[in-house]
């Protein structure tokens, strides 16, 4: 009964979400490019990049909601897949710099020349081609998630133990990418990007195009998640979330379902990271920080776990609040405010913003239906049945 009510109640919300994202994906770039600067309706380029970052975070939130809200897998390390996708795109962007770097080396990035590297590492080969980099955006996070999930789910690691080892995974990657001899720029990471597909990454047209592509990716991710959770596969995932042992007893290969959805979620997070990097202009090991993954889980909790729309909404709302409060006198206290927000939502709105709204609407609908039945019974001269005492 629960999955049926959930998917039915989200129809209107899903339609509204699709229309809003599509409208913003078209109107914001057009406003930025066509309207003159200083116009009331002209969106500045820096806001286009900022909202593009929010859209990438919304894709990451969707990927977490798919596994947590519908399969019960609480990953506290999804920032690792986001960062790996970002590094794959960053490596392509670094190869596009060529001889325009500080040291003028046509092959080696500046940080390798500075560290006296004599040749390009083998794992950088192929990243001078966009098609190869795009493939790695999917393949690297997906392969890591598949290997990790196969070992974890096969060993039936669940609950808080799974959350802890996902966090340990992203922390191990954080330490590895901080090393200068790892070949990814160390603490400074990858930056000073010039071009993407031959277009200047700093140009207004490129920024607008990246924002549009981010909105398209968000819609595609939403359609994929929506198709999964409303299908028979989605019903099995919800059964795994609510009663994993019982689902396994019924003959379902629970590990295979969890592995599939976990790998797909990692690929979505990788795409979000790849779109994030050219809009922000940098990728460094701080993206692997466990705190980032925990913060992404808070987005989903605030928006509404198991609603898809709520996950994306929570990502935008929390990050907008972060931008607003960290630019003023409250900046040193933002983490305390974020923690308080999570506690308040957990206590007062355990279903999140969208989940609470859906429950309220269902309650009103049920009350209205009961009132209509009572009214019809009075008109027919038949007393409404009373509850047994």
N, C-alpha and C positions, 0 to 999 in steps of 0.2 A: 504493500500500500504506500509506503513512504516514497520510493523512487517515482511511482506514478504521480503522486501529488506534487512532488518536487519538479519534475519535468513539465507537468502541465502548468503549474503556477509561474514558471519562468518564461512562457511563450511571449507574453507581452513585454517583459523586461528584456528578453533577448532581442526582440524586434527593435525596441527603443535603443538598445545598446548598439546594434548594427547601424541604425540610421545615424546616430550621433557620431560614431567613429567615422563613418563614411563622409558625413558632412564636414567634420573637422579636418579630415584628411585632404579634402578638396579646397575648402574655404580659407583655411589658414595659409597654405602656400600661395593661393591667388591673392589674398590680401597683402601678403608680404611682397610679392613681385609686381603687382599691377597698381596698387594705390601709392600715391606719393608719400614721402616721409613727412611726418607731422600730421597726417590725416587722422581723424578720430578712429577710423576703423582699420588703420594700417597696423599690422602686427610686426614689431621689430624682429630683426634676424636673431637676436639673442634669445627672444622668447620662443621662436621657432625651434631652436636647438634645445632649449629647456623643456618644452613640451614634447619634443621628440624623445628626450631622455625618459620622461614620464611614461610614454607609450612603450618603450623598451622594458621598463619596470613592470608595466601591466602584463606584458607577455610572460615575463618571469613569474609573476604572481599566478597567472593562469596555469603555468606548468606545475607549480606547487599545489594549487587547488585540485588539479586533476588527480594527483597521487594521494594527497592528504584528505581532501574533502570527499572523495569518492572511493578511495581504496584503503584509507586508514594508515598510509605510510607517511609518517612525519619525518621529513628529511630536513636536518639542520645543516646540510652541506651543499645545497643547491647552488649557492654562489660559486662553487667550484666549476660547475658546468657552464655557468654564465661567463666566468672569467676565461675559461678555455676557448669558448667561442670567440670572445673578444681578442684573445691572443692570436688566434688563427687569422682573424681579419687584420690585426695589427701587424703581423708578419708580412702580409701582402702589401699593406700600406708602406711599410718600411722598405720593401724591395722596390717600390715605385719611386722612391726618392732618388735612387741612382747617384750620379755624380753631383747632385745639388746639395749634398750634405756638407757639414762643416769641414770635413777632411777631404771631400771630393773623391772618395773611393766609389767607383761605379758598382762594385759588388758587395762590399762589406758595409753594414750599417755603422754609424759613427761610434756607437759604444763598443763595437768589436775592434775598430781601429784604435780607440783609446786604450783598450785592454791588451793591445798587441796580438790580436788574433791574426794568424797568417792566411786562413782560408775559411770559407763559409761552412758551418756544420752541415752534416748530411740531412738533418731534419729540417733545414731551411730550404732544401731543394724543392722546386716546384711552386713555391709561393710567389714567384714573379708572374704567375698566371692566375687570373681571377677565378676561373672555373675550378682549379685545384684548391684554392683557398676556400671557396664556397663549399666544396666537398668536405674539406677538413672541419669546417664549422659544424657540420652534422656528425662526421665520422668520429672525431676525437672525443667530444663529450659522450656520444652514444656508445662508443666502444668502452670507455671507462665505466659508464653506468651499467653496461651489460656485464662486464667482468665483475664489478663490485656487487651488482644485484644477484648474479648467478651464485656467487659464493655466500652472500648473506641470506638470500631467500632459500637456497638449498639447505642451509644449516638451520633454517627456521628461526632466524634472529628477528625479533619483532619488538614493538613498543619502544620503551626508553632506551633499550640497548642498541637498537638500530639507529635511533637518533644520535646517540653518542658516537657510534663509529662513523656515521656520515660527517659529523663535526670533526672527528679525528682525521678523516680523509682530507677535508679541505684545509685543515691546519697543516698537515704534512705537505700539501702542495704549496701553501703559503711559504713555508720554510725553504722548500726547494727552489721556488722562483725568486726568492730573495738572494740567492747565491749568484755572484757575478760569473762564475765559471759554468753556469747552467745554460748560458747562451740566449737569455731573454731580457737582457738589460738590467738585471739585478733590481736594486731598490728603485731605480728611476723608471724602469719599465720601458715601454715603447712610446715614442711621441715624436713631435715635429713632422707630422704627416703633411704631404704636399698634394697628392692627387689620388683619386679613386676612379678607375676606368677612364683616365685621361682628363677628368674634370677636377678643378681646384676645390679641395674640401672646405675651404674657407669662403667660397663664393656663395652669394645669396641663393642663386639657382640650385646649387648643389645641396645646400641646407634644406631648401624647400622640398627637393626631390627625395632626400633621405627621410624627411618627416612623412611624406606621402607613402614611401615604401614601408616605413615603420607601421603606419596605420593599416596598410594592406596586409602586412605580416600579422598584425594583431587580429584582424578579421579572419584570416586563414586559420590561425591558431584557435580562435574561438569556434569556428565552424568544425574543426577537427575534434576539439574537446566536446562540443555539443553533440556531434554525431556519435561519439563513443558513449557518452553518459546516457543517451536516449535509446541506445541499442540494447540487444541482449547481452552484449559484452559489458555494458554499463551496469546492468542488473547484477551480473556476476561480481563485478568489482564492488558494488555496494554490499552484496552478500558477504564478500571477503572482509569488508570493513566492519560489518556488524556482527558477524559470527564466522570467523575464519575456520575454526575447527569443524563446525557443522557443515560448512561448504566443502571442506576437504572430505568429510565423511560421505557426502552425497556423490563423490566421484570426480569432482573438478580438480584439475591440476593447478592448485592455488599458486604455486611457485611460478608457473608459466605466465599466468595472468599478471602477477605482480611484476615479473621481469619485463614483460612487454610494455606495460604502462610506465614503468620507471625509466626505461630506455627512451621511450617516446618523449617523456617529460624532460629528460636531459637534453635531447636534441632541440626541443623548443627553447630551453634556457640558453643553449648555445647560439641559436639564431638571434635571440634577444641581445646577447653580448656582442655579437658581430655587428648588429645595427647600432649599438650603443657607442662603440669605439670611435667611428668616424665623426659622430656628432659631438662627442665630448672632447676628442682630440688627444686622448692618452689612455693607456692601459698599463697598470702596474700591479705588483703583488698584493696591494691593499684590497683589491677586489676579492681575493681569496679569504679575507678575514672572516672568521666564524661569526662575528657580530653582524656582518652584512646578510648572511643567510638567516640568522635569527630575525633580523629586521624584516626580511621578506616574508617570513612566516607571520609576523605581526600584521603586515598588510592584508594577508588573507583573512586572518582572524577578525580584523576591524571591518573589512568589507562584508564578510560572510562566507564561512567555510562551506563548501559544497553547493555553491551557487554560480560559479564561473563569473557572472556579471559582477558580483560583489567583490571577488578577488581583484579584478581589474580596477574597480572603483576604489577599493581600499589602497591600492598601490598609488593611484593618483592623489587621493585625499591626503594620505600620510606624507607623501613626498612634497606635496605643495605646502603642507604645514611645516615640514622640515625646512624648506627653502625660506618660508616666511619668518620662522622663529630663529633660524640660525644667522639671519642677517641683521639682527638687532641686539639689544642688551640681554636678551634671554638665551643667546647662543651657548654660553657655558652650561646651561641647564637643559639642553635639548634632550639628552639621553634620559634624564630623570623624567622629563615630560613624556617621552616615548614609553618608558616603563609604566608610568602612571596611566597612560592611555590604554595600554594592553591590560592592566589590572582592572580598570573601570569597565572596559568592554567585556572582559571575561565575567565580571560580577553582574553588570547591569544589562548587557546585551550579549549574552552567550552565543547567540546565533549571528552576530554581526549586524551591520546596517541593513543589508538586503535581506538576510534571513529573518530578522525581526520584522521588517516590513511585510514580507511574505506571510509570516504567521499572523500578523495583525489583519491582513487582508483576508486570509482564510477564515479567521474568526468572525469578521464582519459579514463575510459571505454566508457563513453557516447561520449566524444570527438572523440575517435577512431572510434566508430560506425558511427558518423555523417560524418567523413572524408571518411570512406569506402563507404557510400551511395553516397556522392558527387562524388567520383572517379568513381563509377559504372555508375552514371548518365552521366558523361562526356564521358565515353567509349561508352555508348549507343547512344550518340548524343542528349541526352535530358538534357535541362538545369535544374539545381536544383531549386525547388520552392523558391521564395523569400518571406520574411515576409512582411505582409501588413504594409504600413506606417501609 
